[in-house]
Amino acid sequence: MNVQFITSDQAVALINDNEVLTSGGFIGTAVPEELFYALEQRFLQTQKPRNLTLFLPTSQGDAKEKGANHLAHEGLLKCVIAGHWGLMPKLGKMALDNRIEAYNFPQGTIVQAMRAMGAGMDGFLSKTGIGTFIDPREEGGKVNAKTTTNRVDVVNINGDEFLWYNLPKPTFAFLRGTYADRNGNITMKREALTTEMLTQAILTHNAGGTVVVQVERVLDVGEIYPHEVIIPGAFVDYVVEVSDQTMHMQTYGTSFNEDFISPSQQEIMENASIENTLPLDERKIIARRSALMLDKSKRLLNYGIGMPEAIPLVLAEEGAGNQFIPTVEPGIVGGTPAGGLNFGASSRPWAIIDQPYMFDFYDGGGLDVAFLGLAQCDQYGNINVSRFGSKFAGCGGFINISQNAKEIVFCGTFTAGGLKVTVKDGALVILEEGKSKKFLEHVEQITFSGREAVKQGKKTTYITERAVFELTSDGFMLTEIAPGVELQRDIFNQMEFMPLVSENLETMSTAIFQTALMNLTF
């Protein structure tokens, strides 16, 4: 076999100026940390290589120093294309300061495009992104003024609009596995995700590039069963066995958690531990009202980061955790989704599949309901979760999920910045109003298009601790208010626009505002 076993320093010495570098991993899971670190050290010592394009499906970092943050040096990068930027703040600052070219595209579309280009296509055709900031009639996914090359076009096929994504083909890949055998076959046995490692290996190999895989340990031929191989050695050029195990943590949040790779256990889903019981605050109120959106016909779910993470805790508390199947976009089906730097992994999952297949499932309408965050909302029902002034998070998988799920529920507090509420005698009491309004005349960036949702006839609901809204063909409509809330003072005065008000305006269920269980039945 032609696979060579080298050190991380030897691997990064192979990278030339102007390469297009792709890397596998999701946040801090399955990220080839030692290769990133070695590349940074080479650049600091030699000022080589220069002017790389970094092409990532999502954030790879810990919001501080790790992952792609190692590459945030003047001259090392000329361009970054990524699905999410929030955990790569050093690169994000370079983008906002106009020091590098920068693009933000939907996470799922990037991995699907990688697979298509690996199969010989010049780009990727998708409806995902129409009407959002990805649409070239809006911003075209460009982050700053320095970024001028158009990488998204609108095309018309049989009278229907699509977006054509024209993305670069990598010439170098940093990938990761758990073990490699002497033929270079890679298994990901101890990894919490497989992400898009195989897709990136095929793409880079078929483009004539170089594939380098970081592993925990090298085994003899015959020690890896064929069905365990994620990347065949035929697609691999170099293998790097890590010299420092701290550079090969399972996630940036934990060295190794057996539950992330262990089989599902039904009793974990059926019983809520006492530690998971939430206090009756705005987070639990929103999660309880969101849980009321579910029924037996809505089993396959996605929970976004932040406020939606409380919904499975409420379901478990009510003894209904086993009646719904959570999914997580990098490839998790079932189990208990993890948070923080472990986000993307799940405890005791049913299955771990490659990320491109998960987004095939999402984009094809496989999700019954998606519960996503609500950062900014405007009079048209548009949502922004990607950019706020000088804060640049990026869209991640939000656009794929929100545009293609059968039903969308956006979850968030009514105002932000210091909101304090309590519950008294079954009613909501606002102790201190948030400093910032979240319901604006216009959002800063369109991550979810209300216009497109109405066009599709998609059921779209917006849930806060004090009010529930629906997006209708007539407009953005208030349908419920919490007991104890004053309509003018607590709702209209805290919005920059006047919503429509349902003729049948209801009061949110009083069961939400009681300390006792709601006794949910599905």
C-alpha angles and dihedrals in degrees: 000000000000095000112121126204111220142153125267090251090054090047096054090045086068093064115101131199117284095020120152105233123197125185134195126227142079120246098310099337118107092349115155093233098169092056092051090049093048092050091052092050092050091052094047091051101040107013086236139159104034138190098018123172111224113207114190133164092215146347114310106190150069097250088259128051109330134092117005090357085081088071098055096113128124110260097013095088129033098174140017124196112187142154094220132018105178097104093043099066094156090059090041091056091050088053095048090046089056092240096126136026108258138188132183117201132166111284095226093047090053094055092044090049090050090055093047093049090048086058091055102269120139093222143333134275118214144149090218111113099027110143094012131096087276091068110098088227085065115030104318091228091290114146102197147007093265089066108083108148111102112230099170127058133179113238130183120220119180090338094309126113123235136168119238112210114204106192132169123260113237120245093190132031132199106199135164141215138163101241136007126196123217090269090058096251108155128214125187095201097143098035120108091218138022091204112176100318095128092045092051092047092052093045095049094042094048090048089058093253135135123265118204121181125196114211138180095229142356117234134193122265109276096033093097119065114226094242089055093059112107097173116029115225089237087073095047128087103179137016123203118199106206117249093201120043091205084070089060105052116155088240133349085256100054140019093223135339115188090202091067090067101027127105122271119271115203096208091061089062095043099053128054114212117230089245091063096056107116125220114246097260135126091286093056093042091055092044092050093050089047091052088057088065090070131090138160092281092060108066108136110072144172123207118201126215118282123010096018090059088077094062097077088048090056091047091050091048089054091049092248100107093109095055096072134051116222121206130194120208101238089064114290124138118185129344127088112306115231125223140212116025088347091061110133093039124089134201113245097352123192092226144353113212133173114278097239090060092050090055090047086058092047097044091048091059098258096141115090094197135000121200109203138171125273112213102149129003130181139200091274094054092254115152128210120197098143111067135020116174106290092354112094119184103154130220103275110178092331096104095048092048100042095044097047110032114104091237133016129206118185114203128196147114118282094239133016138221113051103355111165124185138165137185122241128175092347095307136103117252119195106212097176128006121229117256096230130057116227098189101076137175088240129008118230092238132007109237092156121031115219090191092058092046091054090047089054093045089235117169105240124181131182115205126192133163092263108026145024123213133188130203108232135175086257094052144269107339135193108223106165139022130194121254109263095028121124110220100217100035101038102033117018095037090052094055131075091217138038113248126210111263121221116242085226097049107177137199115244113254111282089220088073091063098050126093090226121088116275089228092227116200125188 
